[in-house]
Each structure stands twice: as structure tokens, then as C-alpha cells.
Amino acid sequence: MNDEKQPKPLTFRQMLQSVLAGALGVQSGKNRERDFSQGKPSHFIVLGVGFTAAFVLVILGVVKLVLYLAGL
């Protein structure tokens, strides 16, 4: 029997915080180590792609709003 503690998987909130911090470039070394040891790459890839898509859509919406308000 293996007595070593298995690291518990990351919560959605922890993964989302890591993706947001990574996108801003302010991820701490402690959290980065936790992500690599406990997280699944596929989860971070999906969250990263989703964050990028949402970011692009928000920027596009802001630009369209500014153009609309400017009357262009």
C-alpha cells in the first residue's frame, strides 16, 4: 500500500486564478509549482483558450461601442 499523500486536484477557481495571473504575467512561483504538480494541462489549455476568446470579444465589443457612440 502506498502511504504517500496524493495531491488533491485543483479547484476551478484555483485554475481560473492561475490562468488570469498568467495572462497578466504576475503568476507567483509557488502557484506555478502547484499548477505543474497538481493541475492537468488540458484544463489549463481549455481555460486559456476560453479566456483569450472572451478577451477578444470584450475588446471587439468596446471598439464597436466607441465607434457607435462616436457616430462612425
Backbone as JSON, one array per atom type, in Angstrom:
{
  "sequence": "MNDEKQPKPLTFRQMLQSVLAGALGVQSGKNRERDFSQGKPSHFIVLGVGFTAAFVLVILGVVKLVLYLAGL",
  "N": [[0.84, -1.18, 0.0], [0.48, 2.26, -0.73], [1.66, 4.89, 1.08], [2.03, 7.54, 0.59], [0.87, 10.87, 0.36], [-1.54, 11.76, -1.96], [-1.6, 14.48, -4.13], [-4.25, 16.78, -3.95], [-6.63, 17.49, -6.52], [-6.73, 20.57, -8.42], [-9.05, 23.22, -7.8], [-11.74, 24.65, -9.74], [-11.75, 27.41, -9.4], [-9.12, 27.92, -8.5], [-7.69, 27.18, -10.79], [-8.7, 29.03, -12.64], [-7.84, 31.44, -11.48], [-5.1, 31.07, -11.77], [-4.83, 31.05, -14.57], [-5.68, 33.66, -15.2], [-3.78, 35.17, -13.75], [-1.47, 34.3, -15.05], [-1.96, 35.29, -17.6], [-1.76, 37.99, -17.15], [0.83, 38.1, -16.38], [1.73, 37.9, -13.75], [2.0, 35.66, -12.18], [2.72, 33.8, -9.29], [5.66, 32.09, -8.14], [5.2, 30.01, -6.37], [2.5, 29.31, -6.84], [2.74, 28.57, -9.51], [4.36, 26.3, -9.34], [2.58, 24.67, -7.9], [0.55, 24.44, -9.81], [1.84, 22.99, -11.86], [2.38, 20.61, -10.53], [-0.06, 19.63, -9.58], [-2.09, 20.23, -11.39], [-3.9, 19.58, -14.47], [-2.73, 19.63, -17.76], [-4.55, 19.86, -19.94], [-6.82, 21.07, -18.83], [-5.9, 23.63, -18.24], [-5.28, 24.5, -20.8], [-7.81, 24.57, -22.07], [-9.1, 26.49, -20.44], [-7.4, 28.66, -20.92], [-7.72, 29.11, -23.7], [-10.44, 29.71, -23.7], [-10.43, 32.04, -22.08], [-8.9, 33.73, -23.72], [-10.55, 33.95, -26.0], [-12.81, 35.19, -24.83], [-11.62, 37.59, -24.01], [-10.89, 38.76, -26.48], [-13.44, 39.09, -27.6], [-14.57, 40.92, -25.8], [-12.9, 43.16, -26.15], [-13.45, 43.67, -28.85], [-16.19, 44.3, -28.62], [-16.03, 46.66, -27.06], [-14.67, 48.36, -28.83], [-16.55, 48.49, -30.93], [-18.67, 49.71, -29.54], [-17.53, 52.21, -28.9], [-17.16, 53.22, -31.48], [-19.84, 53.33, -32.29], [-20.88, 55.2, -30.45], [-19.41, 57.39, -31.22], [-20.5, 57.93, -33.59], [-19.66, 56.85, -35.98]],
  "CA": [[0.0, 0.0, 0.0], [1.24, 3.49, -0.86], [1.28, 5.82, 2.15], [2.25, 8.92, 0.19], [-0.34, 11.65, 0.12], [-1.77, 12.17, -3.33], [-2.04, 15.87, -4.13], [-5.64, 16.92, -4.39], [-6.72, 18.26, -7.77], [-7.04, 21.99, -8.29], [-10.44, 23.61, -7.99], [-11.95, 25.52, -10.9], [-11.35, 28.76, -9.01], [-7.66, 27.98, -8.49], [-7.23, 27.15, -12.17], [-9.07, 30.3, -13.26], [-6.92, 32.45, -10.95], [-3.79, 30.85, -12.38], [-4.9, 31.48, -15.97], [-5.74, 35.13, -15.21], [-2.49, 35.68, -13.31], [-0.53, 34.02, -16.12], [-2.24, 36.2, -18.71], [-1.25, 39.31, -16.77], [2.26, 37.98, -16.12], [2.0, 38.09, -12.33], [1.85, 34.37, -11.5], [3.77, 33.56, -8.31], [6.39, 30.83, -8.3], [4.54, 28.99, -5.55], [1.31, 28.85, -7.56], [3.18, 27.91, -10.73], [4.77, 24.94, -8.93], [1.36, 23.95, -7.58], [-0.14, 24.13, -11.06], [2.55, 21.94, -12.58], [2.36, 19.35, -9.8], [-1.42, 19.16, -9.31], [-3.04, 20.53, -12.46], [-3.85, 18.86, -15.74], [-2.5, 20.59, -18.85], [-5.74, 20.05, -20.77], [-7.71, 22.02, -18.16], [-5.34, 24.97, -18.41], [-5.39, 24.85, -22.22], [-9.2, 24.93, -22.32], [-9.36, 27.78, -19.78], [-6.63, 29.69, -21.62], [-8.39, 29.4, -24.97], [-11.7, 30.4, -23.35], [-10.1, 33.4, -21.64], [-8.46, 34.5, -24.88], [-11.74, 34.23, -26.81], [-13.61, 36.19, -24.11], [-10.88, 38.85, -24.05], [-11.02, 39.31, -27.82], [-14.82, 39.53, -27.77], [-14.77, 42.13, -25.0], [-12.21, 44.26, -26.85], [-14.25, 43.94, -30.05], [-17.4, 44.99, -28.17], [-15.68, 48.01, -26.64], [-14.37, 49.13, -30.04], [-17.82, 48.75, -31.62], [-19.4, 50.68, -28.72], [-16.91, 53.53, -29.07], [-17.48, 53.66, -32.84], [-21.26, 53.66, -32.3], [-21.08, 56.44, -29.72], [-18.76, 58.46, -31.97], [-21.31, 58.15, -34.78], [-18.98, 56.41, -37.19]],
  "C": [[0.88, 1.24, 0.0], [0.76, 4.49, 0.17], [1.48, 7.28, 1.78], [0.92, 9.62, -0.06], [-0.43, 12.03, -1.35], [-2.22, 13.63, -3.3], [-3.46, 15.98, -4.65], [-5.7, 17.78, -5.64], [-7.11, 19.7, -7.5], [-8.53, 22.23, -8.49], [-10.54, 24.49, -9.24], [-11.48, 26.93, -10.59], [-9.84, 28.91, -9.02], [-7.1, 28.0, -9.91], [-7.51, 28.47, -12.87], [-8.15, 31.41, -12.78], [-5.54, 32.3, -11.57], [-3.76, 31.31, -13.83], [-4.9, 33.01, -16.05], [-4.4, 35.73, -14.79], [-1.43, 35.45, -14.38], [-0.72, 34.96, -17.3], [-1.71, 37.6, -18.41], [0.25, 39.29, -16.48], [2.64, 38.17, -14.67], [1.85, 36.8, -11.53], [3.02, 34.17, -10.53], [4.43, 32.2, -8.56], [5.74, 29.69, -7.54], [3.32, 28.42, -6.27], [1.68, 28.13, -8.85], [3.61, 26.47, -10.42], [3.55, 24.08, -8.6], [0.62, 23.53, -8.85], [0.51, 22.98, -11.8], [2.47, 20.6, -11.86], [0.95, 18.78, -9.63], [-2.39, 19.33, -10.47], [-2.86, 19.65, -13.67], [-3.68, 19.88, -16.87], [-3.75, 20.88, -19.69], [-6.71, 21.06, -20.15], [-7.21, 23.45, -18.36], [-5.43, 25.43, -19.86], [-6.81, 25.32, -22.53], [-9.53, 26.29, -21.69], [-8.62, 28.91, -20.48], [-7.27, 30.09, -22.93], [-9.7, 30.15, -24.71], [-11.46, 31.83, -22.9], [-9.71, 34.27, -22.82], [-9.64, 34.89, -25.77], [-12.6, 35.31, -26.14], [-12.94, 37.56, -24.15], [-11.03, 39.53, -25.41], [-12.44, 39.83, -28.05], [-15.12, 40.8, -26.98], [-14.12, 43.33, -25.68], [-12.99, 44.66, -28.1], [-15.53, 44.71, -29.69], [-17.13, 46.42, -27.75], [-15.41, 48.89, -27.86], [-15.66, 49.46, -30.78], [-18.66, 49.77, -30.86], [-18.84, 52.09, -28.91], [-17.24, 54.07, -30.47], [-18.95, 54.08, -32.94], [-21.51, 55.0, -31.62], [-20.47, 57.64, -30.44], [-19.54, 58.77, -33.25], [-20.64, 57.74, -36.07], [-19.59, 55.16, -37.76]]
}
